[in-house]
Amino acid sequence: MPRKDAETFGYTHEQYKRFRKYAVRYLMLFSLLYCFLYCTRLNLSGAAAAMTRDLGWTSREIGVLTGTLFWTYGIGQLVNGRLGEIVGASRFLTLSVLLSAFVNVVMGFQSSLIVMVILWGLNGFFQSMSWTPGIASLTNWWPGNKRGFATGFANAFSGFGQAVSTLSVALAFAVLPAQGWRAAFWIPAVFPLAMLLLFVLLARPTPTSVGLPEYREDDPERAAHEEELRALSQEKGNFYPYKYVLSNGRFWLWITIALISGIARYGLSTWIPMYFVEKFGLDITSGLLQSLTLPVGMGIGTLVVPALTDRFCPQNRLPAVIVSAIVGAAAVGAIVAFDPRIVWQRAILLSLLFIAGFCIYAISGTSWAYATDIGGRVFSGTSAGILNSSAYIGAAVQSMLYGFLLEKTGWSMIFVSIAVLCASVALLGAAGSKSRRKAHAEKV
């Protein structure tokens, strides 16, 4: 039985079936491509322990190297989010994968910290050419009342990307053991290249590229919002989207949340493998495998929570942020109490890592849903780029800061500080929700 017109976004029944097929296909292919792209970004975390051993580096030098990517990735987001809207997402995604894979292969032949910092900085910029253009393309296929699910699904695969990256590094050590850490830059580069081929062959960036008209929003407020943005974009020019989103006070609240969640997310992702190796004396492969529950939790958290906001709080997604931040703070704070060398404590520790990843990345996933709320199909690349830039500035700060402080204070400092940061996100979310309720009451 044909669906009602309001539920098929202006399409006939047959058109809607075709639209849904290509929407799901684009979501799956982009999510998998971005997942495998992590093999050429987070592989450095997996190789870090071996690099400190073989090259005689300290945690401070590793922090400088990893932080370089975060800085250039964050800066690149500010530019590439908008450029992707203007030039086209598919070109940016293709270049991102090809250039990042090339840099990784070259990295495996280096030994100079300065040279590797330059290369890894370039890798950060190349990687920044993928996420926000992809998010912008998702809005072409997924209407407003389904974007929490779509952005959460794609973000889930970036969470799983850490697990895939970890496994790719473990595979590299097994396949090329004589090459040591260098293999961690060569073998992982193969996976995103293979996925890129499928993406180019099968994914389509817009409904018009498969002979369909653009969908119509069934929510009158969303539809009016997008029409307003289109008119503003044509009238004000290519750089107006920056002014539009940055003049919104609520958007600055989300920028702050993204910054703090970036510190928390990468504070765990970057240092957990080394924590198991240096604190408890596990071998490098065991340390990598022990940390897998963190990215698995991340992937599931951002898959579930943003989709729930579509159903329960689509107009104000902050309640989901508040709950996730409170539970995440408790889980992270408890990690330091358990020893992975003791079987029963290991089970609890891995569960806490799962919960921490679930909650912290749920916050991140919800922010992308908000980016599409404020930007629609017109400015979502710009809004997502700014939020992602903020998140990666946070990632860069933690990398350099924690790399330095580890030498001075020890491992407990990382977990305590991340717990405090999660608690601060809950407070920000509560303040934002309160101000929104007040504004709504005054409007009524």
C-alpha positions as CSV (number, residue, x, y, z in Angstrom):
1,M,0.0,0.0,0.0
2,P,1.5,3.4,-1.0
3,R,2.6,5.6,1.8
4,K,1.1,9.1,2.4
5,D,2.7,12.0,0.5
6,A,3.9,13.6,3.8
7,E,5.8,10.4,4.6
8,T,7.4,10.1,1.2
9,F,8.8,13.6,1.1
10,G,7.1,14.6,-2.1
11,Y,7.9,11.5,-4.0
12,T,5.5,9.0,-5.6
13,H,5.6,5.5,-4.1
14,E,7.9,4.2,-6.8
15,Q,10.2,7.2,-6.6
16,Y,10.4,6.9,-2.8
17,K,11.4,3.2,-3.1
18,R,14.3,4.3,-5.4
19,F,15.2,7.2,-3.2
20,R,15.4,5.0,-0.1
21,K,17.6,2.5,-1.9
22,Y,20.2,5.1,-2.9
23,A,19.9,6.9,0.5
24,V,20.7,3.7,2.4
25,R,23.5,2.8,-0.1
26,Y,25.2,6.2,0.3
27,L,25.0,6.0,4.1
28,M,26.5,2.5,4.1
29,L,29.3,3.3,1.6
30,F,30.3,6.6,3.2
31,S,30.2,5.1,6.7
32,L,32.4,2.2,5.7
33,L,34.8,4.4,3.7
34,Y,35.2,6.8,6.7
35,C,35.6,3.8,9.0
36,F,38.5,2.4,6.9
37,L,40.0,5.9,6.5
38,Y,40.8,5.7,10.3
39,C,43.3,3.1,9.5
40,T,45.5,5.9,8.1
41,R,44.9,8.2,11.1
42,L,44.7,6.3,14.3
43,N,47.3,3.7,13.3
44,L,49.9,6.0,14.9
45,S,48.4,5.4,18.3
46,G,48.8,1.7,17.8
47,A,52.4,2.1,16.6
48,A,53.3,4.6,19.3
49,A,54.7,2.1,21.9
50,A,56.9,0.5,19.3
51,M,58.1,3.8,18.1
52,T,59.1,5.0,21.5
53,R,61.1,1.8,22.0
54,D,62.8,1.7,18.6
55,L,63.4,5.4,18.1
56,G,64.1,6.3,21.7
57,W,61.3,8.8,21.8
58,T,59.5,10.0,24.9
59,S,55.7,10.4,25.5
60,R,56.2,14.1,24.9
61,E,57.6,13.6,21.4
62,I,54.8,11.1,20.6
63,G,52.4,13.8,21.9
64,V,53.8,16.4,19.6
65,L,53.6,14.0,16.6
66,T,50.0,12.9,17.2
67,G,48.9,16.5,18.1
68,T,50.2,17.8,14.7
69,L,47.5,15.8,12.9
70,F,44.8,17.1,15.2
71,W,45.8,20.7,14.7
72,T,45.9,20.5,10.9
73,Y,42.7,18.4,10.8
74,G,40.9,21.0,12.9
75,I,42.1,23.9,10.8
76,G,41.3,22.0,7.6
77,Q,37.7,21.5,8.8
78,L,37.1,25.2,8.9
79,V,37.9,25.4,5.2
80,N,36.9,22.1,3.7
81,G,33.4,22.0,5.2
82,R,32.4,25.0,3.1
83,L,34.6,24.1,0.1
84,G,32.9,20.6,0.0
85,E,29.5,22.3,-0.3
86,I,30.8,24.5,-3.2
87,V,33.0,22.1,-5.1
88,G,31.3,18.8,-4.4
89,A,31.8,16.1,-1.7
90,S,32.8,13.2,-4.0
91,R,35.9,14.9,-5.3
92,F,37.0,15.8,-1.8
93,L,36.4,12.3,-0.5
94,T,38.4,10.8,-3.3
95,L,41.4,13.1,-2.8
96,S,41.3,12.7,0.9
97,V,41.7,8.9,0.7
98,L,44.4,8.9,-2.0
99,L,46.5,11.6,-0.4
100,S,46.3,10.2,3.1
101,A,47.3,6.7,1.9
102,F,50.3,8.2,0.1
103,V,51.4,10.1,3.2
104,N,51.2,6.9,5.3
105,V,53.3,4.9,2.9
106,V,56.0,7.6,3.0
107,M,55.8,7.8,6.8
108,G,56.9,4.2,7.0
109,F,60.3,5.1,5.5
110,Q,61.1,7.9,7.9
111,S,63.0,8.2,11.2
112,S,63.3,12.0,11.6
113,L,60.8,13.5,14.1
114,I,60.7,16.8,12.1
115,V,60.0,15.1,8.8
116,M,57.4,12.9,10.3
117,V,55.7,15.9,12.0
118,I,55.4,17.6,8.6
119,L,54.1,14.5,6.9
120,W,51.6,13.8,9.7
121,G,50.4,17.4,9.6
122,L,49.7,17.1,5.9
123,N,47.9,13.9,6.6
124,G,45.6,15.7,9.1
125,F,44.7,18.3,6.4
126,F,44.0,15.6,3.8
127,Q,41.9,13.6,6.3
128,S,39.8,16.8,7.0
129,M,38.6,16.7,3.4
130,S,36.4,13.7,4.1
131,W,34.0,14.0,7.1
132,T,32.2,17.3,6.7
133,P,31.7,16.9,2.9
134,G,30.3,13.5,3.6
135,I,27.9,14.8,6.2
136,A,26.8,17.5,3.8
137,S,26.0,14.8,1.2
138,L,24.1,12.8,3.9
139,T,21.7,15.7,4.2
140,N,20.9,15.4,0.5
141,W,19.6,11.9,1.2
142,W,18.2,12.0,4.7
143,P,15.4,14.4,5.7
144,G,15.5,16.4,9.0
145,N,13.5,13.9,11.1
146,K,15.9,11.1,10.2
147,R,19.3,12.8,10.4
148,G,20.0,11.9,14.0
149,F,19.9,8.3,12.8
150,A,21.9,9.0,9.7
151,T,24.7,11.1,11.3
152,G,24.8,8.8,14.3
153,F,25.1,5.8,12.0
154,A,28.0,7.4,10.1
155,N,29.7,8.5,13.3
156,A,29.3,5.0,14.7
157,F,31.5,3.7,12.0
158,S,34.1,6.3,12.8
159,G,34.0,4.9,16.3
160,F,34.3,1.4,14.9
161,G,37.1,2.8,12.8
162,Q,39.4,2.9,15.8
163,A,38.7,-0.8,16.3
164,V,39.4,-1.5,12.7
165,S,42.6,0.6,12.8
166,T,43.7,-1.3,15.9
167,L,43.1,-4.6,14.2
168,S,44.9,-3.4,11.0
169,V,48.0,-2.5,13.1
170,A,47.9,-5.9,14.8
171,L,47.7,-7.5,11.4
172,A,50.6,-5.4,10.1
173,F,52.8,-6.5,13.0
174,A,51.8,-10.1,12.2
175,V,52.3,-9.9,8.5
176,L,55.6,-7.9,8.5
177,P,57.1,-8.5,12.0
178,A,60.6,-7.6,10.8
179,Q,59.5,-4.1,9.8
180,G,58.2,-3.3,13.3
181,W,56.3,0.0,13.6
182,R,56.9,0.9,9.9
183,A,54.4,-1.9,8.9
184,A,51.7,0.0,10.9
185,F,51.8,2.7,8.2
186,W,52.0,0.4,5.2
187,I,49.4,-2.4,5.7
188,P,46.6,-0.2,7.0
189,A,46.8,2.1,3.9
190,V,45.5,-0.7,1.8
191,F,42.0,-0.8,3.4
192,P,40.7,2.7,2.6
193,L,42.0,2.4,-1.0
194,A,40.0,-0.7,-1.5
195,M,36.9,0.8,0.0
196,L,37.3,3.9,-2.1
197,L,36.9,1.9,-5.3
198,L,33.5,0.6,-4.1
199,F,32.4,4.1,-3.1
200,V,33.3,5.6,-6.4
201,L,31.5,2.8,-8.3
202,L,28.3,2.6,-6.3
203,A,27.6,5.8,-4.3
204,R,25.7,8.8,-5.7
205,P,25.9,12.2,-4.0
206,T,22.4,13.6,-4.6
207,P,19.0,12.4,-5.7
208,T,19.3,14.4,-9.0
209,S,22.4,12.3,-9.9
210,V,20.1,9.3,-10.2
211,G,17.3,11.1,-12.0
212,L,15.1,12.0,-9.0
213,P,14.0,15.5,-7.8
214,E,15.2,16.8,-4.4
215,Y,13.0,15.6,-1.5
216,R,10.6,17.9,0.3
217,E,10.8,18.3,4.0
218,D,7.5,17.2,5.7
219,D,8.1,19.5,8.7
220,P,6.9,23.0,7.8
221,E,9.4,24.7,10.1
222,R,12.4,22.7,8.7
223,A,11.2,23.4,5.1
224,A,10.8,27.2,5.8
225,H,14.3,27.2,7.5
226,E,15.9,25.6,4.4
227,E,14.2,28.0,2.1
228,E,15.4,30.9,4.2
229,L,19.0,29.5,4.1
230,R,18.9,29.0,0.3
231,A,17.8,32.6,-0.2
232,L,20.4,33.9,2.1
233,S,23.1,31.9,0.4
234,Q,22.2,33.3,-3.0
235,E,21.9,36.8,-1.7
236,K,24.9,37.0,0.6
237,G,27.5,34.9,-1.2
238,N,29.8,31.9,-0.5
239,F,31.2,33.0,2.9
240,Y,27.9,34.1,4.5
241,P,27.2,30.6,6.1
242,Y,30.1,31.2,8.5
243,K,28.5,34.5,9.7
244,Y,25.1,32.9,9.9
245,V,26.1,30.0,12.2
246,L,28.6,31.9,14.3
247,S,26.1,34.6,15.1
248,N,23.9,32.0,16.8
249,G,24.6,32.0,20.5
250,R,23.4,28.4,20.9
251,F,25.8,27.2,18.3
252,W,28.7,28.5,20.5
253,L,27.4,26.3,23.3
254,W,27.7,23.3,20.9
255,I,31.2,24.5,19.8
256,T,32.3,24.3,23.5
257,I,30.7,20.9,24.0
258,A,32.5,19.7,20.8
259,L,35.8,21.0,22.1
260,I,35.5,19.3,25.5
261,S,34.3,16.0,24.0
262,G,37.3,16.1,21.6
263,I,39.7,16.3,24.6
264,A,37.8,13.5,26.3
265,R,37.5,11.2,23.3
266,Y,41.1,11.5,22.1
267,G,42.4,11.6,25.6
268,L,41.2,8.0,25.9
269,S,41.8,6.9,22.3
270,T,45.4,8.1,22.1
271,W,46.7,6.9,25.4
272,I,44.8,3.8,26.4
273,P,47.0,1.4,24.4
274,M,50.1,2.9,26.0
275,Y,48.4,2.8,29.4
276,F,48.1,-1.0,29.2
277,V,51.7,-1.4,28.0
278,E,53.5,1.0,30.2
279,K,51.4,0.9,33.4
280,F,50.9,-2.9,33.5
281,G,53.7,-4.3,31.4
282,L,51.5,-5.9,28.7
283,D,53.1,-6.6,25.3
284,I,52.1,-4.2,22.5
285,T,49.7,-6.5,20.7
286,S,47.9,-7.4,24.0
287,G,47.7,-3.7,24.9
288,L,46.0,-3.0,21.6
289,L,43.5,-5.8,21.9
290,Q,42.7,-4.9,25.5
291,S,41.7,-1.4,24.4
292,L,39.2,-2.6,21.7
293,T,36.1,-2.3,23.9
294,L,36.6,1.5,24.0
295,P,36.0,2.1,20.2
296,V,33.3,-0.6,20.1
297,G,31.5,1.3,22.9
298,M,32.0,4.5,20.9
299,G,30.5,3.1,17.8
300,I,27.4,1.7,19.5
301,G,26.9,4.8,21.6
302,T,26.8,7.2,18.7
303,L,24.6,4.7,16.7
304,V,22.0,4.6,19.4
305,V,21.8,7.9,21.2
306,P,21.5,10.4,18.2
307,A,18.8,8.2,16.7
308,L,16.9,8.3,20.0
309,T,17.0,12.1,19.9
310,D,15.1,12.0,16.6
311,R,12.2,10.4,18.5
312,F,12.3,11.9,21.9
313,C,13.9,15.3,21.7
314,P,14.4,16.4,18.1
315,Q,14.0,20.1,18.8
316,N,16.5,20.1,21.7
317,R,19.0,17.3,21.8
318,L,20.8,18.5,24.9
319,P,19.1,16.2,27.4
320,A,20.9,13.3,25.6
321,V,24.2,15.1,26.0
322,I,23.5,15.7,29.8
323,V,22.8,12.0,30.6
324,S,25.7,10.7,28.4
325,A,28.1,13.1,30.1
326,I,27.1,12.2,33.7
327,V,27.4,8.4,33.0
328,G,30.6,8.9,31.1
329,A,32.2,10.9,33.9
330,A,31.4,8.1,36.4
331,A,32.8,5.4,34.1
332,V,36.1,7.2,33.3
333,G,36.7,8.1,36.9
334,A,36.4,4.5,38.0
335,I,38.9,3.1,35.4
336,V,42.0,3.8,37.5
337,A,40.7,1.4,40.3
338,F,41.1,-1.8,38.2
339,D,44.1,-3.9,37.0
340,P,43.8,-5.8,33.7
341,R,46.2,-8.4,34.9
342,I,43.6,-9.7,37.4
343,V,40.9,-11.6,35.5
344,W,37.8,-10.3,37.4
345,Q,39.1,-6.8,37.4
346,R,39.9,-7.0,33.7
347,A,36.3,-7.7,33.0
348,I,35.1,-4.7,35.0
349,L,37.8,-2.5,33.4
350,L,36.8,-3.5,29.9
351,S,33.2,-2.9,30.7
352,L,34.0,0.6,32.0
353,L,36.0,1.4,28.8
354,F,32.9,0.3,26.8
355,I,30.6,2.5,28.8
356,A,33.0,5.5,28.7
357,G,33.3,5.1,24.9
358,F,29.5,4.7,24.5
359,C,28.8,7.9,26.4
360,I,31.6,10.2,25.2
361,Y,31.0,9.4,21.6
362,A,27.3,9.7,21.9
363,I,27.9,13.3,22.7
364,S,30.0,13.7,19.6
365,G,27.3,12.0,17.4
366,T,24.6,14.2,18.8
367,S,26.5,17.3,17.8
368,W,26.5,16.2,14.1
369,A,22.7,15.9,14.3
370,Y,22.6,19.4,15.6
371,A,24.9,20.6,12.8
372,T,22.3,19.4,10.3
373,D,19.5,21.0,12.3
374,I,21.0,24.4,12.1
375,G,22.5,24.0,8.6
376,G,20.0,21.9,6.7
377,R,20.9,20.9,3.2
378,V,22.4,24.3,2.6
379,F,24.9,25.0,5.4
380,S,25.4,21.7,7.1
381,G,29.0,21.3,5.7
382,T,29.9,24.6,7.2
383,S,28.3,24.0,10.6
384,A,29.7,20.5,10.8
385,G,33.1,21.7,9.8
386,I,33.2,24.3,12.6
387,L,32.1,21.8,15.2
388,N,34.5,19.2,14.0
389,S,37.3,21.9,14.0
390,S,36.5,22.6,17.6
391,A,36.6,18.9,18.5
392,Y,40.0,18.4,16.9
393,I,41.4,21.5,18.5
394,G,40.5,19.8,21.7
395,A,42.2,16.6,20.5
396,A,45.3,18.5,19.7
397,V,45.4,20.2,23.1
398,Q,45.0,16.9,24.9
399,S,47.7,15.2,22.8
400,M,50.4,17.8,23.6
401,L,49.2,18.5,27.2
402,Y,48.9,14.8,28.2
403,G,52.1,13.9,26.5
404,F,53.9,16.5,28.6
405,L,52.0,15.8,31.9
406,L,52.5,12.1,31.7
407,E,56.2,12.6,32.4
408,K,55.3,14.7,35.5
409,T,52.2,13.3,37.1
410,G,51.5,9.7,35.9
411,W,48.5,8.0,34.4
412,S,45.8,8.7,36.9
413,M,45.8,12.4,35.9
414,I,44.4,11.5,32.5
415,F,41.3,9.7,33.8
416,V,40.5,12.1,36.6
417,S,40.8,15.1,34.2
418,I,38.6,13.5,31.6
419,A,35.9,12.7,34.2
420,V,35.9,16.3,35.3
421,L,35.6,17.4,31.7
422,C,32.6,15.1,31.2
423,A,30.9,16.6,34.3
424,S,31.5,20.1,32.8
425,V,29.7,19.1,29.6
426,A,26.7,18.0,31.7
427,L,26.6,21.4,33.4
428,L,26.8,23.2,30.0
429,G,24.0,21.0,28.6
430,A,21.8,21.7,31.7
431,A,22.4,25.5,31.3
432,G,21.6,25.4,27.6
433,S,18.4,23.4,28.1
434,K,17.3,25.8,30.8
435,S,17.9,28.9,28.6
436,R,16.0,27.2,25.8
437,R,13.0,26.5,28.0
438,K,13.0,30.1,29.2
439,A,13.2,31.5,25.7
440,H,10.3,29.2,24.6
441,A,8.2,30.2,27.6
442,E,8.7,33.9,26.8
443,K,7.8,33.3,23.1
444,V,4.6,31.5,24.1
